[in-house]
């Protein structure tokens, strides 16, 4: 996160300050490899995550900023990662793509998660 707070700390701080007012939180503009390691399944704060819009590329934001060509990553891998995340975080109900994603990525995500909902819901 730009503030250097952990995702957990940020969610818990906002919930504490607002009486848990947000309906849910979303993770966006990062590839799953950048955040999957901090998502400890079963911890109460992770139940507040309701959406993910991941980047297509595994590159850091600094690397992406320096590129002259778009890195579209691997759409099928991204779909598999979404399925794994949704298996650990059943509260995720909004899925989509962010930087570098296109129809190929959204199709792979849908095929991995929406079309095979029984696989995704744990």
C-alpha distance (Angstrom), angle and dihedral (degrees) to the residues before:
residue distance angle dihedral
X1 . . .
X2 3.81 . .
X3 3.83 90.8 .
X4 3.82 91.2 54.3
X5 3.82 88.8 -122.1
X6 3.76 115.4 134.5
X7 3.78 116.8 -109.4
X8 3.79 88.7 -114.5
X9 3.82 92.8 51.9
X10 3.80 92.3 47.9
X11 3.80 94.1 50.2
X12 3.79 93.2 45.1
X13 3.83 92.4 47.0
X14 3.80 93.6 51.2
X15 3.80 92.0 45.1
X16 3.80 90.9 49.8
X17 3.80 93.4 47.4
X18 3.81 94.1 46.6
X19 3.79 104.1 33.4
X20 3.82 88.6 -109.4
X21 3.80 90.4 -59.3
X22 3.84 98.3 157.4
X23 3.80 110.9 90.2
X24 3.82 88.1 -139.3
X25 3.78 143.0 -34.9
X26 3.78 130.2 -110.8
X27 3.76 132.5 -149.4
X28 3.78 114.2 -144.6
X29 3.79 145.2 158.7
X30 3.81 95.2 35.6
X31 3.79 133.2 91.4
X32 3.82 113.6 -112.6
X33 3.81 90.0 -112.5
X34 3.81 86.9 65.7
X35 3.82 94.9 58.5
X36 3.79 111.5 14.8
X37 3.81 92.9 91.0
X38 3.81 92.4 61.4
X39 3.80 94.9 51.5
X40 3.78 102.1 95.8
X41 3.78 104.4 -170.7
X42 3.75 112.8 -128.8
X43 3.80 97.6 24.6
X44 3.79 110.0 126.5
X45 3.81 95.5 -124.8
X46 3.82 91.5 58.6
X47 3.80 89.5 59.9
X48 3.83 86.6 67.7
X49 3.83 91.8 64.5
X50 3.78 107.5 99.2
X51 3.78 103.9 162.4
X52 3.78 145.1 33.2
X53 3.80 129.6 -164.9
X54 3.79 104.4 174.3
X55 3.78 130.8 -171.7
X56 3.79 118.8 -111.8
X57 3.80 95.7 -131.0
X58 3.79 128.7 71.9
X59 3.83 88.7 -147.8
X60 3.79 121.8 111.4
X61 3.79 119.7 -109.1
X62 3.82 89.6 -105.2
X63 3.81 90.9 52.9
X64 3.79 91.6 47.2
X65 3.81 91.5 49.6
X66 3.82 90.3 54.5
X67 3.82 95.5 49.1
X68 3.77 122.2 104.8
X69 3.82 92.9 -162.0
X70 3.78 129.3 45.9
X71 3.80 116.3 -102.5
X72 3.78 103.9 -145.1
X73 3.79 94.7 -177.7
X74 3.79 121.3 -155.4
X75 3.82 113.5 -45.1
X76 3.81 94.4 -163.0
X77 3.80 92.5 49.7
X78 3.81 89.5 49.7
X79 3.80 90.1 52.7
X80 3.80 91.3 50.8
X81 3.80 90.6 49.2
X82 3.81 91.2 52.0
X83 3.81 89.5 51.2
X84 3.82 90.8 51.4
X85 3.80 92.1 47.5
X86 3.79 92.7 48.5
X87 3.80 89.5 50.3
X88 3.80 88.9 57.8
X89 3.82 95.9 37.0
X90 3.81 108.4 41.2
X91 3.82 90.4 173.4
X92 3.80 90.8 71.6
X93 3.79 105.2 108.1
X94 3.81 102.7 151.3
X95 3.79 114.9 68.3
X96 3.76 131.4 169.1
X97 3.76 144.4 121.9
X98 3.78 136.3 -81.2
X99 3.81 132.4 -175.1
X100 3.80 114.9 7.1
X101 3.79 96.3 6.3
X102 3.76 122.6 126.4
X103 3.79 138.5 163.1
X104 3.82 91.5 -60.6
X105 3.79 91.2 58.6
X106 3.78 95.6 43.7
X107 3.80 90.3 48.4
X108 3.82 91.1 51.3
X109 3.82 91.0 47.7
X110 3.80 91.7 48.3
X111 3.79 92.7 47.3
X112 3.80 91.2 48.9
X113 3.79 97.2 43.8
X114 3.77 117.3 11.5
X115 3.79 100.3 36.5
X116 3.81 90.5 43.0
X117 3.81 96.3 39.3
X118 3.79 93.2 153.0
X119 3.82 88.4 61.6
X120 3.80 92.8 48.5
X121 3.75 101.1 46.3
X122 3.77 94.6 67.0
